[in-house]
Amino acid sequence: MTIAGASLAPPVRAEWVRGGLIALLLAVLLALPLFLAARPFELRLLTVMFLYAAMGQAWNLLAGYAGQTSLGHGMFFGIGAYTSTMAAIGIGLNPWLGGLLGSAVAASVGVVIGLACFRLKGHYFVIATLVLAESLYLAFADWEWVGAAMGLDLPIEEPSLLAFQFHRDKRPYYYLALALVVAATALVVWLDRRKMGHVLRAIRDDEEATRSLGFSPMRYKLIAMALSAGMIAFCGTFYAQFVLFIDPPSVLSLQLSVMIALVAIVGGIGTASGPIVGAAVLVTISEYARIWFSGSGRNIDLMLYGLIIMAVSVYRPAGIVSLFGRRGGGRR
Amino acid sequence: MKLLEARGLGVAYGDFQVLWDASIEADKGEIVCLLGPNGSGKSTLMNSLSRLTRLTAGEILFDGHALHDLPPHRISSLGLSHVLERHRLFPYMTVLENLLLGAGPRPDRARLARAFERVYSLFPRLKEREKQLAHSMSGGEQQMCAIARGLMSEPKLLMVDEPFIGLSPQLRHEVAGALRRLNEEGVTILLIEQNVREALAFAHRAYVLRAGRIVLAAPAGELLAGDALESVFFGRRDDERLH
């Protein structure tokens, strides 16, 4: 945005350095699968990491920018996964279209929830989203038409990009997940630099003042909610196509909602790099801790995991990325 | 000609009434001041005019619009701008970003350029500080920035809640000069100020509040000359019968 000869973008040189680093990282990530063909564990780890990073971005848009902390975003993931899967089973809808349909359904549900719950402040909004997500979990676990607690198997298709299914070689999932992160990050960065991003942060910092300047906080929060829910839902469809089986514990659990939030919080709330760093750290730790320390009777992996989250929240409340920034990460 | 005409305003927080039957007017081109001891309801009255506080009674007419039916975010585009108490800038945004937000959701380009030119000529310092984060400026600069942000929507009536609080005499003089210049350009000003003498030297007319009611309304000169003010601030016994 350029007004009266002044630009809102950061200084040009820093932009170049950052652009170079991003290009380098992308090049490495694009080349990596060439070496991972025979390493399904690492390939899966990275794919899941990208998925969480994309979801962290989506959550961050609502919580980090607009200041509306949700602990129920897992419900949008579930809505996406169930919508595209039911549409595929019922009428044979292509999963790409199913994913868009799921996003639209989730965005609408998000708007309805927002209309009802955005009037709640602080902790009450958090509790409302948590309770709604749990209710949806219970409803789906009991609802025969959507497979209840037994879950749903996706219809198996010939592997192709159009069918959004790949069986022997899982590398296409990796690239699609990478595309999801890039798209989600680009959207957040774009919004952040436009007036929309400024208004969202203004609402977070001082809702009353923003209102008196002529902005309707409800309207902006609803837009953030719709975008956030829609993005998460598409990730849900990706997950369904990736695992080819969904049930309430895997796509609607509280644990999922918490993880989506943690990725952004641990990385750096309200920043575009935060969810990426958070996903890289948390997914890596949780997967390796599980291999090394879990097993019957000794769930040390979860303890270790909890310890790291506590350490970050005590020593770096603005998230890991605040280690590198000049301004504390939590505020930009 | 009346720009603002509010009648019988009442405000309550739950069961606790804080403003009773307040009526206030401002003519086009006037500087009007709200005076009164702490907690007398000045900010509440101002917040109720910009609709940030809910009314339990009364009506507000502003430039042909009935404000009492409108939500707060619809007010500024009608030409009423409210600079809140303690400036309330967005601390982690630059001066420029703060000012841009002041222009509201859909400013057109020409108007925006005009508004920027006006606030920068009024407060040249802000132009120098354009890229600086709001919270890193001095208190006086932040207050200037808040007034400038309030001007970005090109209001007909500018309401400022305690513009001089915490400012050095030098900055006070600067801010007062800017407000006077705005007034000469035709902007009507409603302000809250604690320093009675200074406020009355500055304003054309004043309303005096006490314990949630308007107890006096008079031209500034009259208030300066008489002793009615002392009784309001120092609360002589016989004065209680007024309420």
Interface residues (C-beta under 8 A of the other chain):
Chain A: M1 I3 A4 A6 L8 K195 H198 V199 R201 A202 D205 D206 E208 A209 T210 R211 S212 L213 G214 F215 S216 P217 R327 R331 R332
Chain B: S50 L52 P71 P72 H73 R74 I75 S76 S77 H82 L84 R88 L89 F90 P91 Y92 M93 L96 E97 L100 L101 G102 G104 P105 L112 A113 F116 E117 E130 K131 L133 R149 S153
